[in-house]
Amino acid sequence: MFTQNLNALILKDLKYLFAYTVPLSVFLSFASHGLWTYTTVFYAFLVIPLLDVITGETTDNLEDDDASYKKTKWIFDAMLYLNVPIVFGILAFGLLQVQAGSYERYEMIGLALSGGILLATNGINVAHELGHRKPLAERLMSKLLYMPCLYMHFFIEHNYGHHLRVATPEDGATARYNQTVYGFWFTSVTRQYVSAWRIQLDLLKRQGLSFFSVKNDMLWYHFIQPAYLSGVYLLFGLSGLLFALTVGVIAFLFLECINYIEHYGLRRFKTASGRYEIVRPHHSWNSNFNIGRITLYELTRHSDHHYKSTKKYQVLDSHEESPTLPLGYPASILLSLAPPLWFRVMNPRVPEEMKTRLAHD
């Protein structure tokens, strides 16, 4: 009986330890030279997609009793918290390597891509999950993880903008039908930044506070991120600063690739009252490939996340009505980088009703 319970614990509760394989691959990249600096790139975009194909998809949802148990189990939160020292520890190791080592240009590209993947998966992705929590400590950890990604404003825009406006023309993080990922990088990055400022100024106005209030988080972000980069420069020199800037940009561009595949071409429409219809599971793309799910802390069950944004990652459900990506997240990102192939694969999957109504708007 003890062995059966232990096996169940490992399979059900500790499977998310697999998410740490990405930081492990980044450590190997940072400790290497030559093509081995691309270890994380190969792992994320070759090994994981292959494992997704081999292990397949699971659409099963938790029973109510199991979901209630997992919702309050401390181990799921602890596995998120551990990403903070892991991410900053490995990033510091990478900065030391860049400062002390001598690398060819192609090796630096491999190191930068590996570092960007680390910050995107175990940085931004974990920050996103923690940013939806109410405890102050978790929200602070969220902002801390956004810092090296140079994307702290995403905390405001995502929680107070994107979740309200998802799948509408007002949402910068929703890709339009037939929009390329490269065009989306520009529109999403700029529109979300502007939106974050608008939301912040509106929050200050509602509270009767001035622009220079200590509650102006956007203003704080514009001190904190330059302070972080200044610290990197003082500790690791110009090479470290350039590396930190590069991996930060790569990280948020990976995030925008994920935004692209999560909402491409999907739309909510206005009702007779003039308001947009309520967010439902069919307004976000879903993916149930097993390895991608556990590596990204169930981010791939994105339909349920938008349907009920307060749900913790370990209890997210799959919905039959959700439009489904034909590939896991890493493979979908690669596909999006080739727009003609992306359109050929994905456009037929966009619900016909949405395409018809879009054509008449």
Secondary structure per residue as TSV (DSSP state, phi and psi in degrees):
chain	resnum	aa	ss	phi	psi
A	1	M	-	360.0	-42.9
A	2	F	H	-60.9	-42.2
A	3	T	H	-63.7	-41.1
A	4	Q	H	-63.7	-43.0
A	5	N	H	-65.8	-38.6
A	6	L	H	-65.2	-42.8
A	7	N	H	-62.2	-40.7
A	8	A	H	-63.8	-39.9
A	9	L	H	-62.6	-44.6
A	10	I	H	-63.9	-44.5
A	11	L	H	-71.9	-40.1
A	12	K	H	-92.6	-38.8
A	13	D	T	-100.3	-34.6
A	14	L	S	-100.6	5.5
A	15	K	G	-62.5	-26.4
A	16	Y	G	-73.8	-6.4
A	17	L	G	-61.2	-21.0
A	18	F	G	-60.8	-24.0
A	19	A	G	-62.1	-23.2
A	20	Y	G	-76.3	-6.7
A	21	T	H	-67.6	-26.4
A	22	V	H	-67.2	-52.0
A	23	P	H	-57.6	-36.0
A	24	L	H	-61.6	-42.3
A	25	S	H	-66.3	-33.3
A	26	V	H	-68.6	-40.5
A	27	F	H	-58.0	-43.3
A	28	L	H	-64.3	-38.5
A	29	S	H	-62.2	-46.9
A	30	F	H	-66.9	-27.3
A	31	A	T	-88.6	5.2
A	32	S	-	-116.8	173.4
A	33	H	-	-131.5	170.8
A	34	G	G	67.0	-150.8
A	35	L	G	-64.6	-18.4
A	36	W	G	-66.3	-16.4
A	37	T	G	-66.6	-14.9
A	38	Y	G	-95.6	15.2
A	39	T	H	-51.8	-46.7
A	40	T	H	-67.2	-37.6
A	41	V	H	-61.6	-47.2
A	42	F	H	-63.6	-41.0
A	43	Y	I	-65.9	-47.7
A	44	A	I	-70.9	-36.4
A	45	F	I	-112.2	4.8
A	46	L	I	-128.7	-55.8
A	47	V	I	-67.2	-49.8
A	48	I	H	-63.6	-44.7
A	49	P	H	-59.0	-38.6
A	50	L	H	-64.4	-42.3
A	51	L	H	-63.9	-35.8
A	52	D	H	-60.7	-43.9
A	53	V	H	-65.3	-42.8
A	54	I	H	-67.1	-45.7
A	55	T	H	-85.2	-18.7
A	56	G	-	75.7	-160.7
A	57	E	B	-113.5	153.3
A	58	T	-	-132.3	118.8
A	59	T	-	-101.6	-0.2
A	60	D	-	-65.2	145.9
A	61	N	-	-112.5	159.8
A	62	L	-	-70.1	145.7
A	63	E	-	-68.2	158.1
A	64	D	H	-57.5	-43.0
A	65	D	H	-64.8	-42.3
A	66	D	H	-66.0	-40.2
A	67	A	H	-65.1	-40.0
A	68	S	H	-63.4	-38.7
A	69	Y	H	-66.6	-46.0
A	70	K	H	-71.2	-28.5
A	71	K	H	-61.5	-31.9
A	72	T	H	-109.4	2.4
A	73	K	-	-72.8	124.5
A	74	W	H	-64.2	-29.1
A	75	I	H	-60.9	-32.1
A	76	F	H	-69.6	-36.1
A	77	D	H	-71.4	-41.7
A	78	A	H	-59.7	-38.4
A	79	M	H	-65.8	-26.8
A	80	L	H	-75.5	-47.0
A	81	Y	H	-58.7	-37.0
A	82	L	T	-61.8	-19.8
A	83	N	H	-66.5	-25.1
A	84	V	H	-63.4	-57.0
A	85	P	H	-66.4	-32.0
A	86	I	H	-64.5	-48.8
A	87	V	H	-63.1	-48.5
A	88	F	H	-71.9	-32.3
A	89	G	H	-66.2	-45.9
A	90	I	H	-70.8	-36.2
A	91	L	H	-62.9	-42.7
A	92	A	H	-62.5	-39.8
A	93	F	H	-61.5	-42.7
A	94	G	H	-63.5	-39.9
A	95	L	H	-65.2	-38.8
A	96	L	H	-62.6	-42.2
A	97	Q	H	-63.3	-42.7
A	98	V	H	-66.7	-40.0
A	99	Q	H	-65.3	-41.9
A	100	A	H	-92.3	-23.3
A	101	G	-	-91.9	171.9
A	102	S	-	-123.6	114.2
A	103	Y	-	-122.2	147.6
A	104	E	-	-73.1	162.5
A	105	R	H	-60.1	-42.4
A	106	Y	H	-65.7	-29.6
A	107	E	H	-70.7	-39.3
A	108	M	H	-63.6	-35.8
A	109	I	H	-63.7	-43.0
A	110	G	H	-61.9	-43.7
A	111	L	H	-63.2	-43.0
A	112	A	H	-66.1	-42.7
A	113	L	H	-63.3	-40.9
A	114	S	H	-63.6	-44.7
A	115	G	H	-64.2	-38.3
A	116	G	H	-64.8	-38.7
A	117	I	H	-65.5	-40.1
A	118	L	H	-57.5	-49.8
A	119	L	I	-68.2	-29.9
A	120	A	I	-74.7	-42.1
A	121	T	I	-85.5	-56.6
A	122	N	I	-94.2	-3.5
A	123	G	I	-101.0	-78.9
A	124	I	I	-60.6	-43.6
A	125	N	H	-62.0	-43.8
A	126	V	H	-69.7	-39.1
A	127	A	H	-59.2	-39.7
A	128	H	H	-60.7	-45.4
A	129	E	H	-64.0	-47.6
A	130	L	H	-68.7	-28.3
A	131	G	H	-67.1	-17.3
A	132	H	T	-89.8	-2.4
A	133	R	-	-86.4	159.2
A	134	K	-	-90.2	-35.8
A	135	P	S	-57.0	137.6
A	136	L	H	-60.0	-40.7
A	137	A	H	-60.5	-40.0
A	138	E	H	-69.9	-37.1
A	139	R	H	-68.8	-34.7
A	140	L	H	-67.4	-40.2
A	141	M	H	-62.7	-37.3
A	142	S	H	-59.9	-49.7
A	143	K	H	-64.7	-36.6
A	144	L	H	-62.7	-39.9
A	145	L	H	-73.2	-26.8
A	146	Y	H	-71.8	-26.5
A	147	M	G	-56.2	-53.7
A	148	P	G	-69.3	-12.6
A	149	C	G	-86.3	-3.7
A	150	L	T	58.6	36.5
A	151	Y	-	-138.6	39.2
A	152	M	T	-65.2	-28.3
A	153	H	T	-63.0	-19.2
A	154	F	H	-61.5	-28.0
A	155	F	H	-57.9	-44.0
A	156	I	H	-75.4	-50.7
A	157	E	H	-62.3	-42.7
A	158	H	I	-66.5	-46.0
A	159	N	I	-77.1	-35.5
A	160	Y	I	-108.2	-6.0
A	161	G	I	-119.6	-65.0
A	162	H	I	-57.4	-44.6
A	163	H	H	-68.7	-22.4
A	164	L	H	-86.0	-34.1
A	165	R	H	-108.9	5.5
A	166	V	T	-51.4	142.6
A	167	A	T	62.4	30.9
A	168	T	S	-130.5	162.0
A	169	P	T	-64.1	-19.7
A	170	E	T	-77.7	-11.3
A	171	D	-	-94.7	117.3
A	172	G	T	-67.8	-23.0
A	173	A	T	-90.8	6.5
A	174	T	S	-106.1	116.7
A	175	A	-	-74.4	137.3
A	176	R	-	-74.1	156.7
A	177	Y	T	-61.3	129.6
A	178	N	T	71.8	12.3
A	179	Q	-	-86.6	134.5
A	180	T	-	-77.7	159.6
A	181	V	H	-66.1	-29.9
A	182	Y	H	-70.9	-39.9
A	183	G	H	-66.8	-35.8
A	184	F	H	-65.9	-36.3
A	185	W	H	-52.6	-47.4
A	186	F	H	-69.3	-49.8
A	187	T	H	-67.2	-38.7
A	188	S	H	-70.0	-46.9
A	189	V	H	-60.2	-47.7
A	190	T	H	-71.6	-44.0
A	191	R	H	-67.9	-36.6
A	192	Q	H	-70.6	-35.2
A	193	Y	H	-65.7	-47.6
A	194	V	H	-62.2	-41.6
A	195	S	H	-62.5	-39.7
A	196	A	H	-60.7	-40.9
A	197	W	H	-65.2	-42.8
A	198	R	H	-62.0	-42.9
A	199	I	H	-63.8	-44.6
A	200	Q	H	-61.8	-46.4
A	201	L	H	-64.0	-36.5
A	202	D	H	-66.8	-40.2
A	203	L	H	-63.1	-41.4
A	204	L	H	-64.5	-41.8
A	205	K	H	-62.9	-43.1
A	206	R	H	-61.8	-32.5
A	207	Q	T	-91.8	1.0
A	208	G	T	68.0	32.7
A	209	L	-	-107.1	153.8
A	210	S	-	-84.5	169.0
A	211	F	T	-58.7	-34.7
A	212	F	T	-92.2	20.3
A	213	S	-	-67.2	150.0
A	214	V	T	-66.2	-13.2
A	215	K	T	-90.9	5.6
A	216	N	-	-82.1	87.8
A	217	D	H	-61.4	-36.9
A	218	M	H	-60.5	-37.9
A	219	L	H	-66.5	-41.6
A	220	W	H	-60.1	-42.1
A	221	Y	H	-59.4	-33.7
A	222	H	H	-79.5	-5.6
A	223	F	H	-99.2	-40.6
A	224	I	H	-66.4	-47.2
A	225	Q	H	-67.0	-43.7
A	226	P	H	-62.8	-33.6
A	227	A	H	-65.7	-39.8
A	228	Y	H	-61.3	-46.5
A	229	L	H	-66.1	-35.9
A	230	S	H	-65.1	-39.9
A	231	G	H	-63.5	-39.9
A	232	V	H	-61.9	-42.1
A	233	Y	H	-64.0	-42.8
A	234	L	H	-66.0	-36.4
A	235	L	H	-86.9	-34.7
A	236	F	H	-123.7	3.2
A	237	G	H	76.9	-173.4
A	238	L	H	-63.3	-39.6
A	239	S	H	-62.4	-39.3
A	240	G	H	-66.7	-40.8
A	241	L	H	-61.8	-46.9
A	242	L	H	-62.9	-37.5
A	243	F	H	-66.5	-44.3
A	244	A	H	-61.7	-42.2
A	245	L	H	-62.9	-43.5
A	246	T	H	-65.6	-47.7
A	247	V	H	-67.9	-30.7
A	248	G	H	-64.6	-46.4
A	249	V	H	-63.9	-44.1
A	250	I	H	-59.1	-40.7
A	251	A	H	-61.2	-48.3
A	252	F	H	-76.1	-21.5
A	253	L	H	-72.0	-34.9
A	254	F	H	-62.9	-41.3
A	255	L	H	-57.7	-43.6
A	256	E	H	-68.8	-29.9
A	257	C	H	-61.9	-39.9
A	258	I	H	-68.1	-43.1
A	259	N	H	-56.7	-40.1
A	260	Y	H	-60.7	-50.1
A	261	I	H	-74.7	-21.5
A	262	E	H	-77.9	-24.9
A	263	H	H	-134.3	7.2
A	264	Y	T	-51.6	124.5
A	265	G	T	71.7	-1.5
A	266	L	-	-90.2	144.6
A	267	R	-	-140.5	142.7
A	268	R	-	-98.9	145.8
A	269	F	-	-117.9	159.5
A	270	K	B	-77.4	142.4
A	271	T	-	-88.2	-177.4
A	272	A	T	-62.1	-25.1
A	273	S	T	-76.2	-10.6
A	274	G	S	92.9	-2.6
A	275	R	S	-99.1	155.1
A	276	Y	B	-70.9	146.4
A	277	E	-	-60.0	156.2
A	278	I	-	-64.4	144.7
A	279	V	-	-64.3	127.0
A	280	R	-	-125.4	167.6
A	281	P	G	-57.7	-24.7
A	282	H	G	-82.8	8.0
A	283	H	G	-98.6	6.0
A	284	S	S	-142.7	147.8
A	285	W	-	-76.4	143.4
A	286	N	B	-117.9	155.9
A	287	S	-	-146.5	131.8
A	288	N	-	-114.4	16.5
A	289	F	B	-65.9	129.0
A	290	N	H	-61.5	-48.1
A	291	I	H	-69.1	-42.3
A	292	G	H	-60.4	-36.8
A	293	R	H	-60.8	-51.1
A	294	I	H	-77.1	-29.0
A	295	T	H	-66.6	-34.0
A	296	L	T	-107.2	22.7
A	297	Y	T	50.4	49.6
A	298	E	T	63.6	15.2
A	299	L	T	-54.9	-29.2
A	300	T	T	-69.5	-18.4
A	301	R	-	-86.9	59.5
A	302	H	H	-74.2	-26.4
A	303	S	H	-61.3	-45.2
A	304	D	H	-71.3	-32.4
A	305	H	H	-60.8	-42.8
A	306	H	H	-76.5	-30.0
A	307	Y	H	-67.2	-41.7
A	308	K	S	-139.1	86.0
A	309	S	T	-69.2	-14.7
A	310	T	T	-85.6	-7.0
A	311	K	S	-70.4	138.5
A	312	K	-	-74.2	155.3
A	313	Y	G	-57.5	-35.1
A	314	Q	G	-74.6	-7.6
A	315	V	G	-121.2	13.6
A	316	L	-	-67.1	145.5
A	317	D	-	-107.7	163.7
A	318	S	-	-102.4	138.2
A	319	H	-	-117.1	136.1
A	320	E	T	-61.5	-34.0
A	321	E	T	-80.4	-4.7
A	322	S	S	-72.8	134.0
A	323	P	-	-65.8	141.0
A	324	T	B	-118.2	132.4
A	325	L	-	-68.8	139.4
A	326	P	S	-74.7	-12.1
A	327	L	S	-132.1	166.7
A	328	G	-	-71.8	174.6
A	329	Y	H	-60.3	-50.0
A	330	P	H	-59.0	-44.3
A	331	A	H	-67.0	-35.6
A	332	S	H	-66.2	-37.6
A	333	I	H	-61.9	-45.5
A	334	L	H	-60.1	-42.3
A	335	L	H	-62.8	-39.6
A	336	S	H	-64.7	-25.4
A	337	L	T	-73.7	-8.0
A	338	A	S	-118.3	82.7
A	339	P	H	-49.0	-44.7
A	340	P	H	-58.5	-40.5
A	341	L	H	-69.0	-41.1
A	342	W	H	-58.9	-49.3
A	343	F	H	-62.2	-39.4
A	344	R	H	-64.5	-38.2
A	345	V	H	-81.8	-42.5
A	346	M	H	-92.4	-33.8
A	347	N	G	-57.1	-40.9
A	348	P	G	-65.3	-18.3
A	349	R	G	-87.6	-16.6
A	350	V	S	-65.8	129.2
A	351	P	-	-50.7	133.2
A	352	E	H	-58.6	-37.9
A	353	E	H	-60.5	-40.9
A	354	M	H	-66.1	-43.1
A	355	K	H	-65.3	-39.3
A	356	T	H	-64.1	-45.8
A	357	R	H	-70.5	-34.4
A	358	L	H	-62.7	-37.6
A	359	A	H	-65.9	-25.0
A	360	H	H	-98.8	-3.5
A	361	D	-	-78.4	360.0
